[in-house]
Amino acid sequence: MLPGLRLLPAPGHTRGSQVVAIDGDKHPTIIAGDTAVWFDDLDNLRKEGQLLVRSLNPEAVWLTHQHEPWRPVTSSP
């Protein structure tokens, strides 16, 4: 892989499933493919790969079946 890119196992949806983490200034961007299909999959975690994605504290997560990235909800002070 290239510097700033990580390939991580993300079990749960498909055997051998992986995600790509692209390091950012503060938080990574994740290309998750089918690890999560809909935004709700990252808001209501059910599978080990989804837990992994959220544990990376991503800025954005690109999913196969969505046209825009999922972004975590941030609370205002």
N, C-alpha and C positions, 0 to 999 in steps of 0.2 A: 504494500500500500504506500501511498504518498504521505509525507508529513502532514499532520492535521486531519487525516482520515483514519477511522477505526472501523473494522468489520467485527460485529459482535453477535454471538449466538442469541437468538430470541425465540425460544421454544414456545409452543402453544398452538399455533394455527396449522403449520405444515412442518413435517419432519425436516430438520436441517435448516429451518428458517433463520435468516440473519437480518440485521439492520446495519445501515451505514451511519456513522456519527461523523459529522463535519464540525471540527472545532471552530468556535467563533470567539469574539473578543471576551464575552462573559459566559455565554451558554452555547452548547452545540445545537446545530440543526440536524434533525434525524430524518433519514429516508427509511420509512418503516415498511413499505410495501403492504402486504396483507397481515402484518403483525396486529394491526388494528384496522378494521374495515371502515368504520364510521367514527365520528368524533366522540360519540357516546362510549366507545370502547376505551378511550383514554380518560374519560371523565368518571367512568364506573368500571374499574379494573377487574378483569376476570381471569386473565391468563398470565403466565410467567413472563412472556415476552412483553406484554403491556406494562407489567410492573417494572421491568428493566427500563423501558423507554422513559417512563415517568421518573425513575430514580436518577436518570441522567440530567434532570432539571433542564429540559430542552427549551430553547427559544421558540422553535417551531418544529412541527412534525409533518412530513409529507406522507400521505396515504394513497394507496392505489386508486381508490374509488371516490376521491374528493378532488375538486378543482382548485382548492386553496388549502393552505396548511392549517393544521390544528395548532392553536396557541394556548398556553396555560392562562387561566384567569388570574389576573393580578389584583390584589386588594389595595385600595387606596388607604393611606394613613389617616 
